[in-house]
Amino acid sequence: MEFKEDKAKENDLVLTSQDEITSEETEEEEFIFSEEEEEEEGMGLMSAEEVEELNKKFEEFIRKQKKDSNLVKFKIPGKLGGRNLNPIPLPHRTILDPRGQDLDYVNVAHSHLVHSDWAKLDKLAPNLTPFRVKHILLKIQKDYVLSLEFFNWVDTQNPNLHTLDTRSIILHILTKSSKFKSAESILKKILDSGSIHLPSKLFESILNSYRLCDSSPRVFDSLFKTYAHMRKLRNATDTFCQMKDYGFLPTVESCNAYLSALMNLNRADIVLAFNKEMQRSRISPNVYTLNMFVNALCKLGKLEKAVEVFGEMENMGCAPTVASYNTLIAGHCNQGLLSAAMKLKNSMEKNGLIPNNITFNTLIHGFCKVGKLHEANKLFSEMCGMGVSPNTVTYNTLIQGYSQVGNVEMGSRLFEEMSRNAVKTDILTYNALILGLCKEGKTKKAAYLVKELDSKKLIPNSSTFSALISGQCTRKNSERAFQLYKSMIRCGCHPNEDTFKMLISTFCMNEDFDGAVEVVREMLERSMSPDSAILSELCHRLRQCGREKLVMELCKDIEARRLMPEVPPSGLDPVISKPYRLSQLSDLDHFSVGIELVPRDYDMNSPEPFRKVDIVSLVPVHKLVSGIAMPSGSDKLYTGSKDKNVMVWDCQSGQWKRKLHIAHIWIRITSMLLHGRESSTLHIFLHVAPS
């Protein structure tokens, strides 16, 4: 049994170790960027010759990829093209000079600022205006320290004195002095206001004051990067497009921040598209850019292309790092290619790179996922032998693996080892152990571990309760399992479909059908569709007990909430299963829901005539109100009426054969358009009651 919340958290920690790599890269980028803060603009960049050489190599690589039409054919919002060869001229805006009292005030305040006489400046605070603040900032703009001190002082006196103009001026001052962190901090405060029109007005304000402050293009770069860090990706894309319109381009570090935000939102498709845009705009990638490109290809299942890009990194002047290898190893592990993943690890070591705990965690998880615990344990031993310290993720992965195969003893040993090595345990550690114990029916030991959670300041989650419920279901203790379910709801945790399925099955095994019906109703309250097989079994057992009325009520409730199972319950009779033309379907004046299936022959007398993988799509159809139809090849005529009755007529004798009342309907339509011809097969499942 899989517990979805645990899996989701596990994915954050282990499965997508690519995400750990991305954050690892981002931290390294931040370190590089903080060093840049203290450098003059332009320092630390590649020479023109190096850039040109790198671009040539990257262009050659992209040309190779274009041969494969499936590589990068994605669109991203905005008018992205290549480098703008005809940029829009920058506006040259002027502002009114201060006169009279305004001029006197600006001069006096400037004098106090130069002499750091803040006490006298405090006395002038009541007469400050946005106009005066703007001119004081322009007068002291060559001293970024004094400018920032004055800007912050005004903010403490009266935040309303700051307008977009004054904020734009301080941004120009800071970025021109390469104080990007300070500029980004101010930008975040501005953007946190949440005004929907602010982004466009902010760019315009910065643009209009650009010449006035003799600014640097890095002011727009900082804006783009801030949007990326705040995950305001639509605004970031708009800013990128506006920058290009005026002939500005972001730095590769800012582009990496944007790509990292996209990867965190699982938009690998846009990462590939933006990577092409960077190439067209001649923004030279670095190793972090290429790592994210490889990561995106892996997530989209384009493993061969990812390997190809990885192989080209050296030729492009970007030697693969540990993070590069980890990304590719994770891509292979996620597709079950463990042998290739191990070869990559060996290649990594041959090239002088030392695997880290992300490398080992990814490989260990890959082996645990397919039940190869022996290989996973060998990697764990190798990891310890190399002096790479196992962390919480390492232990959790192994404990989960051993619990899944029923070896809770080994899981417990690893748990004790965590304590000895002072490795922090978390809720996933306990959930893995609790699940292992519950699978073996050792519910008392599992309950003891739950009590431990308080002392560890850990809170039980949905997976904790699901594991405990599974333990009681294993012991066929349906009442106790349902009590745990109620506790789960009171604690604000949400059960998944597997939890409900376990509860219904256990109640049915114990012949407590009222309890099973109560669980089904709980599912419906949470807008969850009950499993077809379980529902069929429940309906069948209820009919055997003579509780046809309860079956009818349950089916009506499911239909009213539009929560019909993916496959009709086997208790429903297949009344029609013949080829139709689409024009004939309109005569039926239609039903409630349809499913388009893969075109092939189906056994309509089977309890489950088709599988989930056979479903192509849902087809919108409506309830039967009236109509007449005769399936081709049939000697029966079916007429429908608004009172939900279906009359069956013998075409030979013209006699009425029987009358059915529709209590519930499932229908499906096979192959809506086949080989360009208007043809279809309609399958109608009617739950009928005697009229």
Secondary structure, 3 states (H helix, E strand, C coil): CCCHHHHHHHHHHHHCHHHHHHHHHHHHHHHHHHHHHCCCCCCCCCCHHHHHHHHHHHHHHHHHHCCCCCCCCCCCCCCCCCCCCCCCCCCCCCCCCCCHHHHHHHHHHHHHHHCCCHHHHHHHHHHCCHHHHHHHHHHCCCCHHHHHHHHHHHHHHCHHHCCHHHHHHHHHHHHHCCCHHHHHHHHHHHHCCCCCCHHHHHHHHHHHCCCCCCCCCHHHHHHHHHHHHCCCHHHHHHHHHHHHHCCCCCCHHHHHHHHHHHHHCCCHHHHHHHHHHHHHCCCCCCHHHHHHHHHHHHHCCCHHHHHHHHHHCHHHCCCCCHHHHHHHHHHHHHCCCHHHHHHHHHHHHHCCCCCCHHHHHHHHHHHHHCCCHHHHHHHHHHHHHCCCCCCHHHHHHHHHHHHHCCCHHHHHHHHHHHHHCCCCCCHHHHHHHHHHHHHCCCHHHHHHHHHHHHHCCCCCCHHHHHHHHHHHHHCCCHHHHHHHHHHHHHCCCCCCHHHHHHHHHHHHHCCCHHHHHHHHHHHHHCCCCCCHHHHHHHHHHHHHCCCHHHHHHHHHHHHHCCCCCCCCCCCCEEEEEEEECHHHHHHCCCCCCEEEECCCCCCCCCCCCCCHHHEEEEECCCCCCCEEECCCCCCEEEEECCCCEEEEEECCCCCEEEEEEEEEEEEEEECCCECCECCEEEEEEEEEEEC
